[in-house]
């Protein structure tokens, strides 16, 4: 089985709370990765592309593996507080712990926050 770390850029409206969903798949076969035994998915957003620590981390979001782990689906739901950041381009990655306690970064990229219009 091969698993690549793709670069996927995300655009998100300031103050939104919609889910961000990833489907992990085997790059050789295209089939969904069975996440049985995987734990602790987390998505972290930082103002630096190559941070040395968490000083400039804007927020982290714990993820949820689909009730059927064979779908390969992981959802992250930032709160409105998480995404209430100054509009701009930031950086993120998402990781998960595999059944052998290994850390796997399964996606990374730019996380752009756009100005929202509606104010309530």
Steps between C-alpha positions, in 0.01 A plus 500: 500500500625848415381820663613836366483830686309722259504877504141628515438870545193598704302824476276574797281798586586688819271392784360192321463159662443262208666162509818432306492140377784288367479149358827313534569256221769264381683683220581172322145366488281805562302310763409658832751444780353291782547715810418224747737543794605854400457770767539866588460683169598866537517796262730790593507848341808717538610840369840352404565246226783335695441566869754385757241494779135591568563870570324615181238226490157656445288198595475123499191290437450140611358285226240226492546174311182387322285250692596251227881530500525312169378815319830679575303814596625746760310820586632811671254767620666828595291716732404855410761611755769288329433655160458856629849593382629792298445431132815368338687191395624266770630143496361173631557131522295210632632194679371175638649221713510161326431165673875459571516840680671665204415860411379549143468845341241432231442847353653848507465829319395861522200597715355826369252692712280733297314799639135426575226745405209407727542618858276352770 
